[in-house]
Amino acid sequence: MRITTLLWTVLPIACSLTAAGCGTDTAPEPNPVPVVPTALVRSYTANQGLVMGWGEHGWPLRDEQASMDPVINEARKFYDTLQSPSAELQAVDYPDPFTGAAPAPKKTAPLTLAAWKKTFGIPDRNPGESLDAYRARTNAVVYYNKNELGLGRELGCAQFDDGKDASGNQLTGVACFVTNYGTMFRDTYNSMRIAAEGMHAKNTVCISYRPSLGPGYEVQFYTYNGDGDRREWAQLDTLGPRPLPMVCMNCHGGSYDSEKHLAKYARFLPLDPNVVLFPDIPGVTRADQEERIRYNNELSTHSPLTPAQKELVSELYQGKVAVPGTVSQNAWFPAKWKDTQAHRDLFDQVVKPNCETCHLAMQTGPTGNTLAIYNVFADPALLMDAGLDSFVCGTFDMPNSQATRLNFWEPKPDPVMVNGSPYSSPAQVLLTAMGINSDQCQKLDSLSNCNRGLDPDSLCGNAYSGQACNRVTGQCFPAMGPSAQKDPTQPNGICKTDGSRNCPYPETCQPRPAGDPIPKGLEGYDGVCMQ
């Protein structure tokens, strides 16, 4: 049955994981959220997409050649090949990845975030200038990325001179940075608060459009840690660090050219303000930041967006993204999703927040696509014939991001309304649209319990995640998300004081307060994560 003739049935609203009587340690309810030990593996599949060889804080080793993951060296080749537009000599702290020669000044990409911002035209903060005034002057946008990473963010963009072409014409590039805020992923309240305050940055990921690099190679990536030092990796979920630039291409599209040591056919991602959250704080509400959002989205159109991304920007601003003062629409729809209320609701409530940002970027060249599956959301009639069901309820590879997968499957406190009918989760809506009952997802029950395999805790996060698998409920603990808002002075993770399961830096494992019993199913977790 095609979606165009689908009868939208009413599905029962599942018990919320935080509701009384759900997930108790005496008679746990089935958890409909699959706990899958992989995420963000589309562009790098070795070791489940992770960098191996951990050192302090669970970060990858960078200076022990025998124990260091070879992907670290590849990231250094990438940076050295990328260089910077000014190509200044910089003193690096690692051996030459091409020859193994001792560290020495060389041409490479900027080694610090401050140097990167200077290189690509991001203005400095003036002496005595408040953070709010600086953000307003530079069009920096503050928001919470609920559907991709579950972190607070600050986004800023600028244009810069990128040399001249063969005919002597000036080339202009675009660069953007996104500073991520949050100790725990999907910790909505605290991540949004510290993003608004501009305190305790987790890391910063950057992107540049440099036409001087040639067709297909114009868009490249950089990452810096919370202290602003360049790194060869970034951690964007509880499972562990992932290598640059591959981790970025999971959502920005493209592939890695290991011969040229550059990303190829990657894309900028225009910001749809309808799929993120904004602080309820004067100066950084959505209304306060509309012009900043438009400014940054307009700059993204100077890069090689895909046709589908161009449609997003055009619909979002009704063709007027280049006109200062234009306010974004509260909803937008691709042409083939506008015909019925059912299609509009399905796109707005399910496809757009859980799929579109990344899928729109996956076109590899002027006419090609990485995989046919990335065209599936261009037309509702394609849903039935694209084999999407095998990814959604077979292997559970999609959604590819950990945070998105949880948002997609979790029962919602308020039902997802599509064509007047309530559904328990976005997953239930999409499966119904494809004519599939969740009972047909044969592995759902077994994969919705983390208490399996030799290391159940690793399914919830690595040894520095502050997460664990409750052996009784079969659910990851603590359960983070919108319902987990709490006093930021309270613990937001668990650990073992013997050091075998630790906390995400800069939090530390501290003894569980006296009188605070260890929850049943988490025996041995005698510590809590505190800043």
N, C-alpha and C positions, 0 to 999 in steps of 0.2 A: 504494500500500500504506500503510495507516494504521500509526501507531506502535504501536497496541494489538495488532497482529498481526505486528509487525516481527520478522524473524529477525536477531538481533544477530551479525553476522559479525565475524571477527577481521581487523583491518587490520594490515598490516605496520608495525612501529615505524620511523618515519623516522629518518634519521641526525641526531644532535644537532648543532646548529650549532657547538658547542664541542668536539666529539669529533675525535680524530685522523683526518685524511683528509677531513674535511668543510670545505668553504669554503676550500680552499687557493688560493693565488693563481696556481697553474699549471693546475689543472683544477677550477674551482669546481663544487660540487654545486648542483643547482637548489634555490633557497631557497623553501620553501612559505609564507613569510610575506608577505602583500601590503603593499607600501610605497605607501600612499595619501596624497596631499598634502592631505588634509582631516581634521579631527577636531573634535568639539564644535561642529557647525554646525547642530544641530536648531533652535535658537531665534534664531539670527542668521546669515544666509547671505551678507551682503555681504562682499566681499573674502575669501572662504573662511572667514568667521567671525572675521577678525582685525581689530585696530585698525591703521590705517595711519598713516604719518608718524612715523618713529622718530627719537629723539634719543640722548642719552647712555645707554650700556649697552643700547641696543636698546629702551628704554622709549618709549612714545608721547609725542609733544610735548604739553605742557600749557599753554604760555604764548605760543605763536606762532600767533595766530588764523588767519593766511592759510594756514599749513601744517598746522594741527591737524585731525585727523579730526573731522567733525561729531558722531560718536558720543560724543566726549568731552563736548561741550556737552549732549547728551541725558542722559548719566550725571549731569551736574551738576543738570539739571532734576529728575531722579529724586531725588537727594539733598535738594535744596531742598524738593521736594514732600513727601518722607518726613519731614523734620525729625527731632526727637527728642521723646519724651514731655514733657520739660521745656520744649521750644521756647525754649531760651536763645539770646540773640544771640551769634554767634561771628564773629570776623574771618576772612573767607575770603581766599584769595590769587588769585582769578580773577574776571573780570568777571561781572556778573549774566547767566546764560544766557538769561533771558527778555527782558531789555531791552538788554544790552550795556553797562550802566552800570559805572563803575569799581569795583574791589573795595571792599567796605565791610562792616561788621558786619551780619549777617543771620541769620535763622532757617534752619538747615540741619541735616542729620544730623551726629553727632559727628565732629570733624575729626581726632581721634587715637584710637588703640586704647585708650589709658588712659581717655580721656573716654567712649568707648563702654562700657567695662567698668563704669565708675562709674555711667553712666546706666542700665544694665540689670542692676545688682545683682550683678556678679561681684566677689567680695571681693578686696581688696588683699592682697598678701603682707606679713606682719607683720615688723617689724624683727628680724633675727636668726633668722628662721624658715627652715629648710632648704627647698629646692625639693621634696624628697620629702614633707616634712610639709605644705607648702602644698597640694600636689596631693592628698594624702590628705584634708585638711580641706575642700577645695572640690570633691572628687569629679571631678578632672580625670583623663582617661584618655589614656594614651600608647600608640600603636600605629603600625604601618606599613600604609599603604593600598595594598596590592599590586595590587588589581584595578581601580582607577579612575584614580589619578593617579601612583602609584609614588613617593610621598613619605612621610616620617615625619610624624606628626601628634600634636597635643595637643588634646583636646576638653574643653570645659567648658561647663556650662549653669547657669542660675539663673532664678528667677521674679522678677517685679517688678510694681509697681502701675502699671496702665495707665489711670488715671482712672476715671470713672464713666459708666454708660450713661444713657439718657434718663430712666430711672426712679430714678436715684440709686444704683444698685447698683455696688459696687466691681468693677472689671475687673482680672483678673490675666493678665499676659503671661508668655511664656517666651522666653529668648534664649540662644543658644549661639555660641561662637566655636570655630574650628578653626585653630590655627597650624600651618602647613606647614613642614617642615624638609627640606632637601636641596638641593644645588647642581645635581646631575644627576638627571633623572628615572629611576626604576627602579634606582637605586643603593642596593640593599636594605641592605647592611651599614652604609654610612656614614650614610644617612638615618635609620635606626633608632637608631644610636648617638647622633647629635647631637640627635635628638628626646628621647631619654632624658635627655641632659644639659641640654636646654633652651637650647642654644646655636645661634647663627647662624640665626635664623628667616628663612625665605624670604618668607613673607607670611602674613597672617591673613584668613580669610574668615568672615563673621558672618551670622547669621540671627536674625530676631526674629518672634515671633507677637504681634501687637498687635490684640486684638479691637476696639479703638477705631477702627481704620481701616476697618471695615465688611466685610460679607460678600464673600468672594472676594479681598480685598486685605489680609488680616491678616498674611500671611507676606511678609517683605521681606529684602533682602540689603545687605551692606556689605563692603568690602574695604580692607585696610591693608597697606602695604609692610613690609619687614623692620624698618624703624625705627619703625613704628607710625603713619605718616602716612597719611591717607585717600587712596585712589586711585580712579580711574574705570575701572580695568581689573584683570585678574589674568592671570597666565600659568600655565597648568596642563598644558602639554605643550611639546615642543621647537619647535613651529611658530611660536609667538609670542604676544603679548598679545591678550586678548579682552575685550570691553566688559562692564561691569557695568550692569544685573543679568543681561543675557542669558546670560553664560557660566554663571551658576549654574543657570539654568532648563533647561540641557541635561540635567541629572540630577534637579533638584528639581521638574521639571514646571512647568506653567503657561505663560503667554504674557505679553508686555509690552504694556501698554495705553499707547500713545503719546499718547493724548489726556489721560489722567489722570497720565501719567508715573509709573506704579507697576507692579510685577509683579502678576499676577492668577492665582489658583488654584495658587500654588506650595505646596510641602509640605516639612515637616521630613523627614529621613531617619533612621529608627531605626538604631542600630548593631548589625549582626549580627557578633558576635565570631568566628564561624566562617569569615568570608571576609577577615579581616585577619590580620596577624602581630603578635605581641607580643614585646618584648625578653626575652631570657633573663637578666634582671637583677633581683635581689631588689627588691621594691617595685613593679615595673611588669610582672611576668608577668601572664598572663591570670587566674590564680588570685588573685593579689594585688589585681587590679582588678575582680573580678566585681561587688562591691557598687557601685562607681562606675559601671560600665557599666549596671547595673540602674537606678540613680538617674537617669541621663541619659535612658535609654530610657523610664522612667516619665514624666519631664517631657515627652517628645515626644508622649505620648498626650493631653496637654492642648491640643495644636494640632489642626487639622483634617486628620488622616491619612485616606488613602483606605481603603476596606474591605479591600483587599489588604494594606496596611501594618498595619492593625489585626490581621489574621490572623497576619502575621509575628510581631508582638510577643506575641500570645496563645500561639502555638505555641512560641515561643522560651522563654517563661516558664510554660508550662502554665496560663495564665490568672492568674498570681500576680505580675505585674510590679510591682504596688503594695505587695507584701509585702516589707519589708526582709529581706535575707538570702537571698532566692531566687536560685538560681544558674541561669544560662542553660543550655539544652540544647546538646549537641554537634552535633545535627542537628535540623532541623525541615522539615516538608513541608506544602504546601497540601493541602487535602482530596482533590482529584482526582489528586494525584500519589502517593498512599499505596498504591495497589492492588497494584502488582507491584514486584519487586526491580529490574527494568529501569527502570521509571519513577522509583523512588526514587534510583537511582544517577545517572540522567541529570539529574535535578533537582539533586542534591547536588554532583555533580562538574562540571557544565557550566552549567546554567541559573542556579543560585543565585550562583555566584561571578562570572559574566560578564554577567548580564542583569538579575537581579531588583531590585537596589537602585534602579536608575533606572526601570525599567518599572513597578514597583509605585506610583511617585509620579505617574504620568502622567494620572491622572483629572482632568479640568478642573473639574467641578462635581459636584453631588449625584448626577447620573445619567449624565453624559456623559464622553467620552474625547477626547483630542486627536486621535488616529488609532486606527482599529480595530487596527492592528498592535500596539498596546501591550497588547491583551488576549491576545496569542497564547500567553503562558506561563501563563495561568490554568488551562489544561486541556491535557494532552498530546495529546488528539485534535485540537486546533486547529492543531498544527504543520504539517500537510500542506496545509491549505486557506487559510492566511493570507497567502500570497505572501511568506513570510519568506525563501525561497531567493533572491529578487531582491535583497534587502538584504545577505544574508550572502555570497553568491558571485556576485552580478551586479555591483552597484555598489560592494560592500564598504563601504557606509555604516554598517553595524552589525557589531560593536560601535562605538559612536560616539566613545568615548574612545580616544586613542592607546595608552595603557598597556593598556587592556582588549583592544584589537584584537591587540596583540602577544601578550599572555597567551593569547588565544583560539586563535591560529594556530601559535604556536611549538611545535615538537616538545619533549616533556618528557623529562628524564633518566630519570624513572620513568613507565611507561605509565599512562594514565588508565583505570581499571578500571570497566567497566560490565557488570553481570550476568555477571561472571566472565570477560569478554573484554577484552584489552588494546587500547588505541587510542593513537595517537601524540600526539594533541592534543585539546583540547576541540572544536575545529572539526571534526575527523574524526568525533567522536561525534555532534554535532548534525546534520551532513550525512547521516550514515548513518541517523539516526533519521528524517530527512525523505525517505529513499530516494534520496539523491543521492551520487554518487561525486565526489570532488574533481576528477576529470578533466572533469566537466561544468561546472566553474567556468571558462568559456572564457578569461577574462582573467587567471586566477591566475598563469600562468607569466610573462606580460609585466609584470604589476604587482608581481611578487615580485622585480623587479630595479630598483634605484634608478637604474641607469645608463641614463637615458632623458630625453628632453626637452632643453630649452635649459639648464636649471640643475639637474642631478641632485642637488647638495648640498642644495638647498632642499626636496627630498622628505624628507630626514632631519631637517632643522631649519633655523631661520632663521640669519642671519649671526652671532647671538650665542648659539648653542646648544652650541658645542664638538663638534658632530657633522659628519660628512661622508659622502659616498657613495664607497665604494671602487670605482673604475672597473673593476677586474679581477673582483672577487667579486660585484659588484652588490648588496652588502649595506651597510647603514649602519654606520659605525664611529665610536667604539667601540660594540660591542654590549653594552648595559647590561642588567642583570637579575640574578636570583638567583645565576647562575653567575659574576658579575663581582665578587664580594667580593674586596677587596684591601686592601693597606696604605693607609690614608687619606692618608698623606704622599706617595703616588705620584700622577702625573697621571691625571685621569679624563676627559680630552677632548683634542681636537686643534684647532689654529688655524693661522693664517698671520700671521707677524710683521709683514707689511705692513698689517695692520688690516682686510683684506678679509673675513676669517672669524675671528670672535672667540669669547670664552668667556662663559658666563653669569656675571653679576655675583654675588658679589664676586670671583670668580676672575679671574686675568689671564693673558694669553698670554705665555709665557716661551719663550726659545729652546730647541729640543730639545737635551737633554744630549749632550755630545760622545760619539761612538761609538755613539749610538742612531740607526740608519739609518731613513730614512723608508720606511714600508711600500710595497711595490709597489701601484700603483693609487691612491696618495694623494700623488703627486708635488706639490710646492708647499706641503704642510702641514709647515712647518719649525718649528712651535711646539707647545707642550703647555699645557693648562689647569692652573693651580696656584692654591691659595689663598694 
